[in-house]
């Protein structure tokens, strides 16, 4: 009897210790870096949270966008993903399809979700259910060099693709580059969608089958290839990332580039003398822009989901969001911050806000990331003259439909 009681006592102690371990407020958050401001902001936020919540500990990991997806996949394979992960929203569909993500509704209440601007919150919805929260948001617009465009006859920037071509020809004659096209890394496919969507095309059809190889898609890709062949873009398009285009623009060597709000922050820091304007994506028959969110999601394997949600509540408080959005140059994702004078009266962000009603978002479906890579591969082949637009896009569509589970 005495031995049995000792065994029971030991078991009770072990159970108690196990329970304490499970309840310990230790969480890990993995985030990709936008700028030199990202890590200091997140580190400071974690320490502020710990001070306000004694006993809770937040481990911060900040890496590069280029490596984040691979890092998460490796950690998932070893059954050790973080509690919270910062991801491109376009990745969420695959994570949800693999049953790895905790739905937002399971731990966030209605009041918390009400903080968000609806257009950005629903960007993380799959089949009507939110699986990710928008941590950064933007829409795209055309940045143009005022001096170059004025001399080219477009003092208020280009309004149509014909304007872009006409202005680029004038700019080329001065020895500079006209229109910047990204051809490498994440978002290469997006630069193609600007033309595709503006011409009335779609990336996927109503049944989620590839539609980017439609006659409109071929027309959009042919437009870009024609500009490259005429020397109206920067050289070596297939080797240039978004950051390469930003650098050319800041150096005064590129007349026009479609990009996101943080470019304004870069210009203010690196080229404050540069005179630039902002206008919409060129019209090819429709006024469109590309709406982008990056998201934060909770893995189902998290042992401390309540603590993770507490940290999210803290992360999306007004002060935290003000510091983040101001530091990185993104559009506000919460109503409270959007109504703050800092952003409401901001001349750059106000230009982007006017474009939001015409925003299109990347498809949030399983298999999309691999499909986007197929589009990128096709575009690189087109830009380098290794394949004709129709053949390259048809091949990409076949690959995409396989990844999307469509025949």
C-alpha angles and dihedrals in degrees: 000000000000091000091049091051090050090051091049091048092051091048091049091051091049091048090049092050091047090051092050091049091051092047096045108119096237117136136165125215124193117201135176119229123247097177144333087290096063102077096042090049094050094042091051091046092052092050092047090050092049091050090052092044109042112205095028118108127196120198112204124208120180121184141152127290090233092062103032099089092047091046092052092047090052092049091048090052090053091045092243110107120153121263092243126025131191109219143164104266090232088068094057096083092062093047091049092046088056090051093241101125130083110225112245091233092065094070109009119079127218093260091057093050090047089067092073131086101249097229091058097041094052090052086079095050122115117189089347096306123109114236100164139033122227110246097169130019140180144152123220128249138170116265112200134186104244096208094048095045094046090054089047091055099258106099092165095045131257119309101184137029088253087058090051092053094045092048093045091055091054092046092049089057089061093055096255129108123260116206124011119225121189113223105168139060132356113353096027088119090049093063088059092049091059089068095034096053094041089056091053099261130132134220094219130012126234090278092052093251120139112277100163090096092064119122086266091054091050089049091052094048091046090053091057094044090050091053091049092049091050092051092243093131133055114285121261095027094174090060099047126100127198089265092055089055091047091053093050090050093048090049090056092244098111125060103199137017132165110226148135134276097269089070086074089058090050092051092049090053103037106025110019091160093061114109111214140162134205127224137156130283107282114273116242093173097311136056108236142150134188116251115207134188131177112205145204119221137181120235117228089229092066110123092201107045094151090056091045090054091047088055091049089053088054094044092054096046115121098253094048092048094046091055092047098046093044092047096048100031097236129146115261116263096194127069094230094056093042089058094050113110090234088071104020091062097037108123094208099044092044088062090055094045091059089060096053097092090064096047122135121196132210113261113272099212135123111270094025097118092056089045091053089052089054089054091048092051090051093050093050090052090049094047092049093049093244095121139020116249097247096046093045094048093045090053091048091049091054090050092046093051090053091052091045092050093245126134 
